[in-house]
């Protein structure tokens, strides 16, 4: 049951990251105006939005490939987690130095902090599952 929940969580997060990345690449101006709070963080920068869109495509692909290829899961999910945590910490830093108000943390939570937390949990589960598999394989030898 837990395995199924983890796989489906990774698939949903992966599809979300892919959709966001494609939106950022396809229509950076529309993305800039559509995502709440983005316009308050600085002027429109098409190049920057597309750069981040590529990162979201990589994050989404890592989550999706890891969901279906268990042998790569730990590497792919922890890599995605590291970037998502860096992104979340950056948002906290912006509040700490006064670029954004504290209300930005609540506004950004569903799209920034929550995915970082969920992928960290997924990565912990993947590491534990890989250890269980190694132990199981070693005991059958």
FENLINUR-V276276 format. One record per pair of residues at least 12 apart in sequence whose C-alpha atoms are under 8 Angstrom apart, sorted by the first residue. I is the first residue (numbers start at 1). J is the second residue. D is the distance in whole Angstrom. If there is no record, write none. Layout:
# FENLINUR-V276276
I	J	D
I	J	D
This chain:
# FENLINUR-V276276
6	122	6
6	125	8
7	67	5
8	67	8
10	63	5
10	64	7
10	67	6
10	119	8
10	122	7
11	63	7
11	64	5
11	67	7
13	60	7
13	63	7
13	115	7
14	59	7
14	60	4
14	61	6
14	62	8
14	63	5
14	64	5
15	60	6
15	64	8
16	60	7
17	56	5
17	57	6
17	59	7
17	60	5
18	56	6
18	57	5
18	58	8
18	59	8
18	60	5
18	61	7
20	53	7
20	56	7
20	57	8
21	50	8
21	52	7
21	53	4
21	54	6
21	55	7
21	56	5
21	57	5
22	53	7
22	57	7
23	53	8
24	49	6
24	50	6
24	52	8
24	53	5
25	49	7
25	50	5
25	53	6
25	54	7
28	46	6
28	49	6
28	50	7
29	44	7
29	46	7
32	44	7
32	49	8
36	107	8
37	104	7
37	107	8
40	100	8
41	99	7
41	100	7
58	80	8
59	80	5
59	83	8
62	76	5
62	77	6
62	79	8
62	80	6
63	76	7
63	77	6
63	80	7
73	126	7
74	123	6
74	126	6
74	127	6
74	130	8
77	119	7
77	122	7
77	123	6
77	126	8
78	119	8
78	120	7
78	123	5
80	119	7
81	116	6
81	119	5
81	120	6
81	123	7
84	112	7
84	113	8
84	115	7
84	116	5
85	113	8
85	116	5
85	117	8
87	112	7
88	112	6
88	113	5
88	116	7
91	105	7
92	105	7
